[in-house]
């Protein structure tokens, strides 16, 4: 898999644009430009083929935990809660996306473990629940982690639907003062076109563009004292473009090239960037 390219773009305040655009002419003439274009298209096609294989793999596992708790009994690489190295160390709570499991965090789990960070993951079935119910459960899990580790705050990382769940619980004010950093790779704050293809399930309906839930989250104020990083992948077909950027202006946007929606969690560069954003 090709390495990802990461560009950081802070969200500008209303009425301003902090982004810069550089238009550079190719020094190699039309032939060089054509070769570069062919290489770029071919690389994008390979990434999308890889993404489709990953999506097929996720879809194949959905019936196994359709109405269960979404556990992954065969996966043992992610401990329940690692012992904190210090009472003040801030643990990380991971929330996977639609159809995911604890094993979705394999790459990040190894990276966090190598850094000596405390972490845990919640898991859930893709159907038979709602974003609001998952947010309630997340609030309980945060309090449990704080109690067990003795930390004053947690970091929250939510991929895809997991990011929306995090946004929902923060919008209720239940975790005020208990969250340090939020990282949301590929979270469909602007909805996902794929949600239109599945006509059932409360969660699926909530992820459609313009849904009541997404409109409410877009109008919610930014959580006080929380640093927010939103990762958006240039080749993401599940949550394309700026749909993965929350509405509040203070969020920092990290644009990722060379990977797609699921590939973000498997990219060493992206995972390293996520881990580096989570201070102890």
Secondary structure as UniProt FT lines:
FT   STRAND          5..10
FT   TURN            14..15
FT   TURN            27..28
FT   HELIX           29..62
FT   HELIX           63..65
FT   TURN            73..74
FT   TURN            87..88
FT   STRAND          92..95
FT   TURN            98..99
FT   HELIX           102..105
FT   HELIX           106..114
FT   TURN            115..116
FT   STRAND          119..122
FT   HELIX           131..149
FT   STRAND          154..158
FT   HELIX           161..171
FT   TURN            172..177
FT   STRAND          179..185
FT   TURN            189..190
FT   HELIX           193..196
FT   HELIX           202..206
FT   TURN            209..210
FT   HELIX           212..219
FT   TURN            224..225
FT   STRAND          227..233
FT   TURN            234..235
FT   HELIX           241..244
FT   TURN            249..250
FT   STRAND          252..257
FT   TURN            261..262
FT   HELIX           263..266
FT   HELIX           268..276
//
